[in-house]
Amino acid sequence: MAKHKLQRFAENETFGNLFQRSHYDCANVPFPLRGRWREDYFHNDNPIVLELGCGKGEYTLAMARRMPDRNYVGVDRKGARLWRGCKDAIEEQLGNVAFLRITIDRIGYYFAPGEVDEIWVTFPDPQLKHERRRLVSPRFVGYYRQVMKESGGVLNLKTDSRELYEYVLEVAPEQNWPVLSKVDDVYAEPCDPLLKEVQTFYEKMWLAEGKRISYVRIGI
């Protein structure tokens, strides 16, 4: 397993669609694509959508295939996971996809204010004992607001955790986050086909166990 990971890490170094924190001193020197993702990487003016904690990039890639008029960046801190998404994007010649290997709390170093239009968080660890670690907590939404466009920016959560889903619905009015859409049970209610057609590795596992999948979309 260790050898397998080392091989993937070595191949990651060759991918032109992967940017890793170890290659940049962003605290002192600006990340070269910050504020210039559209001009210098995607070469278009299309909206930028992030998937945070993207894992192997299943959702990032699926959305990029379905919506070529939008740009997608998958963000995760695990290089072995990102390898799969990077490789698939290259093999499929998906020019509207990139990946970042960083921790999410550093996102402001890699995107300029107003540069991001939308964020997806799919099946995150609900961190039931540590609210501040939840990727949909006010703390993390504060990081997202550093890079989100000033008006109309949205955050999408898809989760198998009933507690996390209800947490967002409870916190949203306290934080003045408008709830734009919510689906209590994705596979039992009418909803955007994307929510059913795109399934991550973990989602398939949760469905096999009979867990309910929920979705909420908020303005931030």
PyMOL commands that set and color helices and strands:
alter all, ss='L'
color gray80, all
select helices_A, chain A and resi 2-12+21-23+37-42+58-66+79-91+104-109+131-133+138-145+162-174+193-197+201-208
alter helices_A, ss='H'
color red, helices_A
select strands_A, chain A and resi 18-20+48-52+71-76+97-101+118-122+154-159+179-183+214-219
alter strands_A, ss='S'
color yellow, strands_A
deselect
rebuild
show_as cartoon
